[in-house]
């Protein structure tokens, strides 16, 4: 089942009241001011931006929507599916503007230059999965655009840990470099190694708390990555409504590829699946270790459900 879910990633109440403005203490605000002043000094007004205008009337602009994560949650699948909509213009590569200091120092003009050309009626979207777990990113996004609409796609945290390891493992294999077994990362002194970075990335409630300091919950749409695997169309419909897009994507845009074992896309008669690097098989993990991992996430998951006013079908 784990292998099937991984393969499928190819495509892949009442909310808690949170402040609509950032709850930042004076010390944190003061420490961030020099960096922000420098950023705004480079591009302080919209008129300071150098517009790269195409002869067809399209231009590069700041994104109105960002897919902020989560890593190995199905962000590429979500972006590809969303790109089926004619009113979406998506950046092809992960930009890493807000989380990489070398990029952030370049200022907003550099960020604009990484965006696709789009028409006035289109929404520009970029996705960088590392944004969700990067402590500095929420404030930086807020300082750029307080009205930003954010997309977050999440999967069962235990499955996400295994996918995280699998990606790094194959990256090493491609470079002919040895890489430790997953047990060497998950176990330390006979206990679950909670310091393993892949586990930390799956503690969704901790990272979500940071985002809710700056953005109200109704500005963050959470896509259920596990449901996206099984039946992508209903999840994409919800994204269309969140972004206030006209309903253009329909069920016929998705078809189940029996050979690959997951959903692929159909657009104007053209069929395509995501890169073969997606959907690799998970390593075999002892069932007792897997149960220990799932047990560890039980309480953090409950905290996350309470935080966002939703539940997910996770172990």
N, C-alpha and C positions, 0 to 999 in steps of 0.2 A: 504493500500500500504506500509505504514511504517513497519507493522508487516511482510509483505512478504519480503521486502528488508532485514530486520534483519535476518529472517530465512535463506535467501539465503547467508548470510555472512558465513554460514558454509563452503561454498567452498571459499567462497571468498578467413617563419617563421624565425623565425629567433631567435635564443636564445640570451638572453642578454649576452654581453661579460663580463666575470668575470675573475679575476686573477686565473691562474693555481697554484699559490703559495699563501700561506696565507697572507692576508693583516692585519698584527698584529702590533699594535704599540709597541714601545720599552718597555713600562711599563708592558704591558700584557705579552710580551715575557719573561721579567725578572722574573715576578711573577710565571710563569709556569716552569721555569728552575729547581728549586730545586726538584719538584715532578718528572719531566721527568728524571732528572739525577739519581734520586733514582730508578726509574723504569728501566732505561737502565743499571744501575749498577748491577741489579739482572740478567738481560739477555741482555747484550750489543751486543753480536754477535750471529749469528745463531748457531755457533759452541758451544755456551754456553748452548743451549737447550738440555735437556735430551730427546732423542727420544724414545717414547714408541712404539716399533716395534712389530707387531704381527707376528706369525710364517708364516702366509699366505702372508707376504710382505706388508701389509697395515701398516700405522702409523698415529699418531695424528699430525696435523699441524695447523698453524695459518689459519684462514679463508681467502679466496680470495674474498669472497662476504659477505656482511652483509645486512640483511633486517632491516633497521633502524627505521621503523614505517610505519604508525602512529597507535597509540593505537586505538583499535576498528575499524580499517580500513580494516581488513581482512588479517592480517599478518600470522595467523595460516593457513588459507586456501591457501594463496600463497605458504607458505613453503611446505605444503602437496602436492600441485599440482606440484611444482618444483621437489619434491622428486620422482616423477614418472620417471624422467630422470635417466638413469643408470650412468651418469657421475656426479651426485650430491650426496654428502654425507652431511647430515644435522644434526646439533645438535638438540637433542630432546627438551631440555628445554631452557627457556630464561636465558641467562648467566649473564646479567647485569654486565659485566666487566667494561665497560667504564663509567657507571653512578653511580655505588655504590662504595663509597670510600674504604670500607673494602675489596672489591674484587680487585679494581685497585691496591691497595698497595701490593697485593700478587705478582704482576709482570706477565710478559708474559708467563713464564713457567706454572704458575697456569692456565692461559687462555688456553694454548695449551692442558692442561690436561682435560679441559672441552669439547674438541672437539671430534667428532666421529673418528673412525679409517677409513682411506680412502686410496685408491690406488693413485699412482702418476698421473694418467690421470684424476682423479676426482677433482671437485671443492668443497671445504669445505665451507658450509654456516651456519651462525648462525643468529638468529633473536631475537632482543630485541626491542619492540615497543617504549620503553621510550627513546631510543637514540635520536630520532628526536627532541624532545622538551627539551633535557638536554643541557644547554649552554656549558658545558665543553667537551662534547663528540666529536664534530667535530675535534677539535685540537688534542685530544688524538688518535683518529683513524688515523689522518694524520701523526702523529709522528710515529705510528707503520708501516703504509704502505701508501705512497703517491699515489700509483696506485690502491688503493682499489676501487672496483666497488660496488656501493651501490644501493639497491632496496628500493623504497619508495612507499607504496600503500596508496591511499587517497580515501575518500568517501565524499559525500556532507557533509559539516561541520555541518549543523543543525542535520542531521541524526546521525553523529558521536557523537554529544553532548548527544543525547537521548540514544544511545548505551552505552556511558560512564557511564551515570547515572544508566542505567539498570544493568550493571555488578556489580557496587558497591552495589546497592539495593539488588540483589540476594545474594551477598556475606554475607550481614548482615542477611538476612532472613535465610540462611542456619545455621547461628550461633545463631538463635533465638534472634537477636538484632533488636530493632526498628530502623527505618531509615526515615528521613523526606521525604515528597513528593517532586517531582521535582520542583513544583512551589516555594517551600521554598528556593530552590537554585537559580532558574532563576529570581526571583523577589526580589528586595530590595528597600524599600521605594517607592513602586509603579512603579519602573523602572526596566529595564533589568539589572541584576546583572553581569556586565562585569568582575567582579573580580572572578567569579566562575571558578575554575580551568579547568573544562571541556570545557568552552568557550575558554579559553586561548589556550588550546591544539589544537583547531580548527582554530587558526589564523596562517594558514600555511605559509604565506609570511614572517612573523617574524622569524620563525624557519628556513625556507629555506635560508634566508639571511645569517644566521650564518654558514650553511653548505657551501654556495658558497664562503665564505671567504677562504676556504681550498681546496675545490674540484671543478674542472670545471663542468659545467652542463652536459657535455657528459660522466661523470663518475657516474651520478645519473639517474637511469631509474625510471620514475614515472608510476606506474601501476594504471589504472583507476579501483578503487574498485567497482564502480557502474556497469561498463560494465562487470567486472569479475563475478558479480552476474547473469547477464542476459545471458551472453554467454562467458564462461571462456576460451575456446580454443584460440580465436584470441589474447587475452591478454597474455596467456602463450607463444604463438608463438613469440611475441615481446620480452619477457624475454629471451627466448632461443637465439634469435639473439643478444641481448645486451650482453649476457654472452659468445657469440661465441661458443655455443653448437651446435652439430649436431642436426637436427630436428628429435627427437625421440618421443616426445609426440604428440598424434593426437586426433582428435575429438572423437574417440571411447573410449578414456580414461575417458570421462565424460558422465554421464547419469542423466536425470532429474528424481528425486524421487517424484512421484506425491503425495505420502502419506505425506512426509515431506515438499514438496513444494520448494525444492531447488536442486541444482546440487550436486551429489556425485561422487566418483571416482571409476574407474574400472582399476585394474592392474593385468595383467596375469590371468584374469578370476575371480579375487577376488574383491568383491565390498565392499566399505566402505564409511562411512560418518564421519564427524567430531563429536566431543563429544557433547552430548546433552546440555551442558552448553552454547553452541554457538546458536545464533539465537533466543534468548528469545524475547517475545513480548515487544514492547515499552510501556511505560505508556501512558495513554490517556492525551493529552495536549490540552488545550483550543486553538482553531484555531487562535484566535487573538494573543495569546502568541507565538505560532509557527511562525506566520507571522512576529512578532516583532523580533524574533530570526533570521529568514531568512533575514530580512531587515538589521539587524546589520552586517551580514556577506557579504553584497553586495559589499561594497568598499574593504574590505580585500581580497575578492576573486578576484576582478579586479586587485589588486596589485600583487597577486600571479600569475595570468594569464600572466601579463606583464613580471614578473620576469622569468618565465620558457618558455615563448613563446608558450604556449598552452592554450586552453580553455577546460573547463569541463562542463558537463550538470548539474550544481548545481543551486539551487534556487537563 
